[in-house]
């Protein structure tokens, strides 16, 4: 995803959402510090309705208003698993994801996915 594409996404989010919750300011500074380290991958667990979703292989994470945007390294993709009732129900490949910050359960640095 190009920087122009990301800027267009950020602009649309900024235009349509309320002001960011001040509680996210501290999280943003922590995430910025963690992202300065080279060779890291980012994972996020979040809730969506009755499902729990986990997305991994992120390279950059941005906070825009009350949303988190996760993108992979250039030429790569994100991997997402969807769980419902404690069981894996879907797997997806993504180019980017925008998640309402209020839905996030965990932000992980260098998660390792282990499949049985």
Secondary structure as UniProt FT lines:
FT   HELIX           3..16
FT   TURN            22..23
FT   HELIX           24..35
FT   STRAND          42..48
FT   TURN            49..50
FT   STRAND          51..58
FT   STRAND          60..64
FT   TURN            65..66
FT   STRAND          67..71
FT   TURN            74..75
FT   STRAND          78..84
FT   TURN            85..86
FT   STRAND          87..94
FT   STRAND          96..100
FT   HELIX           101..103
FT   STRAND          104..109
//
